[in-house]
């Protein structure tokens, strides 16, 4: 059996997946979505995948590269079309769309009554400034500005009312995503929980020097197994309706838990080093059970 792994940067995670597939007797081929062809010239629609003469039974998605809006839509359309043609896509295009867009993730979490920070999203700088005035000046609530699309803590900043107007830079990219800052008090850490098939398979506590605790920002990782954290992560994954994900959770000064993000293409290098769980093998085994 041969299956494609959609990625443009195989790296450590790709090598882990390739080895996990090999253990199960499956050959994994790294493929770029940019190199696929939507062929609608015949009676039946067909997606041409490099190194594959026929459509595979399933495909593992490890990354969807950013680009122009038409490019991103085309790459996601390939995943949607493959699923329509009977290929099991893991995670599928719909799940990726719901999580790569932080606004949609926040909406779905709110709709499911899952604790997640108050959030405001708009394109208007003047409206964004009104929300900042309302929250930070009148209510004394700190706000965080984040990229709508982004990961690993890049571009995440506290809003400084002394430095208004808000920036119009690559991280903002024309959309202001503002979120209430959660005061953790003496809890100087957050959690990353890896959920597969609605089961929490591994979790870690990330501690950093500042208020951001991403592994890419140098956070220290230790295994975690708090039942309330794992339960909340599973609820978040169910709300998003996703095959596998990384759920970021924080505990505020009162002990209340909040879901910050749900990542559909999560890294697990730090998690694996902290827990000794073979995350790649767990993913591959779940993938093959569905394929």
C-alpha positions as CSV (number, residue, x, y, z in Angstrom):
1,X,0.0,0.0,0.0
2,X,1.2,3.5,-0.9
3,X,-0.2,6.7,0.5
4,X,0.7,10.4,-0.1
5,X,1.6,12.8,2.7
6,X,0.8,16.3,1.6
7,X,3.6,18.5,2.8
8,X,6.1,21.0,1.5
9,X,8.6,20.6,4.3
10,X,8.9,17.0,5.4
11,X,11.5,17.7,8.1
12,X,11.5,15.9,11.5
13,X,7.7,15.3,11.6
14,X,7.6,13.9,8.1
15,X,10.5,11.5,8.9
16,X,8.6,10.3,12.0
17,X,5.4,9.7,10.0
18,X,7.3,7.9,7.2
19,X,9.0,5.6,9.7
20,X,5.6,4.9,11.5
21,X,4.0,4.0,8.1
22,X,7.0,1.7,7.3
23,X,6.5,-0.2,10.5
24,X,2.9,-1.0,9.3
25,X,4.2,-2.0,5.9
26,X,3.0,1.1,4.1
27,X,5.1,3.3,1.8
28,X,4.5,7.0,2.4
29,X,5.3,9.4,-0.5
30,X,5.8,13.1,0.2
31,X,3.7,15.2,-2.3
32,X,3.0,18.9,-2.7
33,X,-0.5,20.1,-3.3
34,X,1.0,22.6,-5.7
35,X,2.1,19.8,-8.0
36,X,-1.4,18.1,-8.2
37,X,-3.6,18.6,-11.3
38,X,-7.4,18.9,-11.4
39,X,-8.3,17.1,-14.6
40,X,-11.8,17.7,-15.8
41,X,-11.2,16.8,-19.4
42,X,-12.9,13.5,-19.5
43,X,-16.3,12.1,-18.5
44,X,-15.2,11.6,-14.9
45,X,-13.3,14.2,-12.9
46,X,-9.8,13.1,-11.8
47,X,-7.0,14.5,-9.6
48,X,-3.6,13.7,-10.8
49,X,-1.1,13.2,-7.9
50,X,2.6,13.0,-8.7
51,X,4.0,9.4,-8.3
52,X,0.5,7.9,-8.2
53,X,-1.1,6.3,-11.3
54,X,-4.4,5.8,-9.5
55,X,-6.1,7.6,-6.6
56,X,-4.9,6.2,-3.3
57,X,-7.4,5.0,-0.7
58,X,-6.3,7.7,1.7
59,X,-4.0,10.7,2.1
60,X,-2.4,12.2,5.1
61,X,-2.3,16.0,5.3
62,X,0.7,17.4,7.1
63,X,0.6,20.9,5.7
64,X,-1.2,23.3,3.3
65,X,1.2,26.0,2.2
66,X,0.0,29.6,2.3
67,X,-0.2,31.7,-0.8
68,X,-2.6,34.0,-2.6
69,X,-6.3,33.5,-2.0
70,X,-6.7,31.6,-5.4
71,X,-3.8,29.4,-4.6
72,X,-5.0,28.5,-1.1
73,X,-8.6,27.9,-2.4
74,X,-7.2,25.6,-5.2
75,X,-5.1,23.6,-2.7
76,X,-8.1,23.1,-0.4
77,X,-10.3,22.3,-3.3
78,X,-8.0,19.4,-4.2
79,X,-8.6,18.0,-0.7
80,X,-12.3,18.5,-1.0
81,X,-12.4,16.9,-4.5
82,X,-10.3,13.9,-3.4
83,X,-12.7,13.3,-0.5
84,X,-15.7,13.5,-2.9
85,X,-14.0,10.9,-5.1
86,X,-13.7,8.5,-2.1
87,X,-10.2,9.2,-0.8
88,X,-10.1,9.4,3.0
89,X,-8.4,12.8,3.8
90,X,-6.8,13.1,7.2
91,X,-7.4,15.9,8.3
92,X,-9.8,16.8,5.6
93,X,-10.1,20.2,4.0
94,X,-13.1,21.2,6.0
95,X,-11.4,20.6,9.3
96,X,-8.3,22.6,8.2
97,X,-10.5,25.5,7.1
98,X,-12.2,25.6,10.5
99,X,-8.9,25.7,12.4
100,X,-6.5,27.6,10.3
101,X,-8.9,30.6,10.6
102,X,-8.8,31.6,14.3
103,X,-12.0,33.5,13.9
104,X,-14.0,30.4,12.8
105,X,-12.3,28.3,15.6
106,X,-13.4,30.9,18.2
107,X,-16.9,31.0,16.7
108,X,-17.3,27.2,16.9
109,X,-15.9,27.0,20.5
110,X,-18.3,29.8,21.6
111,X,-21.2,28.1,19.8
112,X,-20.4,24.9,21.7
113,X,-20.3,26.8,25.1
114,X,-16.7,25.9,25.6
115,X,-14.7,28.4,27.7
116,X,-12.6,30.5,25.2
117,X,-11.6,34.1,25.6
118,X,-13.9,37.0,24.4
119,X,-12.9,37.8,20.8
120,X,-13.5,40.5,18.3
121,X,-12.7,40.3,14.6
122,X,-13.0,43.1,12.0
123,X,-11.3,44.8,9.1
124,X,-12.0,48.3,10.2
125,X,-9.2,50.0,12.2
126,X,-11.6,52.5,13.7
127,X,-14.0,49.7,14.9
128,X,-11.0,47.9,16.4
129,X,-10.0,51.0,18.2
130,X,-13.5,51.4,19.6
131,X,-13.3,47.8,21.0
132,X,-9.9,48.6,22.5
133,X,-11.3,51.7,24.2
134,X,-14.3,49.8,25.5
135,X,-12.3,46.9,26.9
136,X,-9.0,48.3,27.9
137,X,-9.9,51.9,28.9
138,X,-13.4,51.5,30.3
139,X,-13.3,47.9,31.6
140,X,-9.6,47.6,32.3
141,X,-9.3,44.3,30.4
142,X,-6.1,43.7,28.6
143,X,-6.3,42.6,25.0
144,X,-4.1,40.5,22.7
145,X,-3.8,41.0,18.9
146,X,-3.1,37.9,16.9
147,X,-2.6,37.0,13.2
148,X,-5.8,35.4,11.9
149,X,-3.7,32.8,10.2
150,X,-0.5,31.9,12.1
151,X,1.2,29.5,14.6
152,X,4.0,29.1,17.1
153,X,3.2,32.5,18.7
154,X,4.5,34.6,15.8
155,X,2.9,38.0,15.7
156,X,1.0,37.6,19.0
157,X,1.3,40.8,20.9
158,X,-0.3,42.6,23.9
159,X,-2.3,45.7,22.7
160,X,-0.6,48.9,24.0
161,X,-3.0,51.8,24.0
162,X,0.0,54.2,24.1
163,X,1.0,52.9,20.7
164,X,-2.2,53.2,18.8
165,X,-3.1,53.2,15.9
166,X,-2.9,49.5,15.6
167,X,-0.3,48.2,13.1
168,X,-1.0,47.3,9.6
169,X,1.8,44.8,9.1
170,X,2.2,41.3,7.7
171,X,0.9,39.7,10.9
172,X,-2.3,41.7,10.8
173,X,-2.8,41.4,7.0
174,X,-5.8,43.6,6.9
175,X,-7.9,41.8,9.6
176,X,-7.8,42.7,13.3
177,X,-8.2,39.6,15.6
178,X,-8.5,40.9,19.2
179,X,-8.8,38.6,22.1
180,X,-9.2,39.1,25.9
181,X,-5.9,38.5,27.7
182,X,-6.3,35.7,30.3
183,X,-4.5,36.5,33.5
184,X,-2.9,33.3,34.8
185,X,-1.9,34.6,38.2
186,X,0.6,32.2,39.7
187,X,-0.1,29.6,36.9
188,X,2.9,30.6,34.7
189,X,2.2,27.9,32.1
190,X,-0.3,26.6,29.6
191,X,-1.1,23.2,28.1
192,X,-0.9,21.5,24.8
193,X,-3.1,18.4,24.5
194,X,-2.9,16.1,21.5
195,X,-6.3,14.6,20.6
196,X,-6.7,11.7,18.2
197,X,-10.1,10.2,17.4
198,X,-11.6,12.2,20.3
199,X,-9.1,10.7,22.8
200,X,-6.4,12.7,24.6
201,X,-3.3,10.6,23.7
202,X,-0.6,13.0,25.2
203,X,-0.4,16.3,27.1
204,X,2.3,18.6,28.3
205,X,2.6,21.7,30.4
206,X,4.6,24.5,28.8
207,X,6.3,27.1,31.0
208,X,8.1,30.1,29.6
209,X,9.8,33.3,30.9
210,X,7.0,35.6,29.6
211,X,3.3,35.3,29.0
212,X,3.7,33.3,25.8
213,X,4.5,29.6,26.3
214,X,5.0,28.2,22.8
215,X,7.7,25.6,22.3
216,X,9.0,27.6,19.3
217,X,9.5,30.5,21.7
218,X,11.7,28.4,24.1
219,X,9.1,27.1,26.5
220,X,10.0,24.3,28.9
221,X,7.9,21.2,28.4
222,X,6.8,18.6,31.0
223,X,4.2,15.9,30.9
224,X,0.7,16.7,32.2
225,X,-2.3,14.6,33.0
226,X,-4.8,16.8,34.8
227,X,-8.2,15.2,34.1
228,X,-10.0,18.6,33.7
229,X,-7.5,19.7,31.0
230,X,-7.8,16.5,29.0
231,X,-11.6,16.5,29.2
232,X,-11.8,20.1,27.9
233,X,-9.4,19.3,25.1
234,X,-11.6,16.5,24.0
235,X,-14.7,18.7,24.0
236,X,-12.9,21.3,21.9
237,X,-11.9,18.6,19.3
238,X,-15.5,17.4,19.2
239,X,-16.8,20.9,18.7
240,X,-14.5,21.4,15.8
241,X,-15.3,17.9,14.4
242,X,-11.7,17.0,13.6
243,X,-9.8,13.7,13.3
244,X,-6.7,14.9,15.2
245,X,-5.5,18.2,16.6
246,X,-3.4,20.0,19.1
247,X,-5.5,21.9,21.7
248,X,-3.9,24.8,23.6
249,X,-5.5,25.4,27.0
250,X,-4.7,27.9,29.8
251,X,-5.7,28.1,33.4
252,X,-6.5,31.6,34.8
253,X,-5.7,33.0,38.2
254,X,-9.0,31.5,39.7
255,X,-8.2,28.0,38.3
256,X,-10.8,28.2,35.4
257,X,-9.7,26.6,32.1
258,X,-9.9,28.3,28.7
259,X,-9.3,26.9,25.2
260,X,-7.0,29.3,23.3
261,X,-6.6,27.5,20.0
262,X,-7.2,24.2,18.1
263,X,-4.5,23.3,15.6
264,X,-5.3,21.0,12.7
265,X,-1.6,20.5,11.7
266,X,0.0,20.4,15.1
267,X,3.7,19.9,15.8
268,X,4.5,17.2,18.4
269,X,8.3,17.2,18.8
270,X,8.2,18.9,22.2
271,X,5.2,16.8,23.3
272,X,7.0,13.6,22.4
273,X,10.1,14.5,24.3
274,X,8.1,15.4,27.3
275,X,5.8,12.3,27.4
276,X,7.7,9.5,25.5
277,X,4.5,8.9,23.5
278,X,5.1,7.8,19.9
279,X,2.7,10.4,18.5
280,X,3.5,9.6,14.9
281,X,2.6,5.9,15.4
282,X,-0.6,6.8,17.2
283,X,-1.6,9.0,14.2
284,X,-0.6,6.5,11.6
285,X,-2.5,3.7,13.4
286,X,-5.6,5.8,13.6
287,X,-5.2,6.9,10.0
288,X,-4.9,3.3,8.8
289,X,-7.9,2.2,10.8
290,X,-10.0,4.7,8.8
291,X,-8.3,4.0,5.5
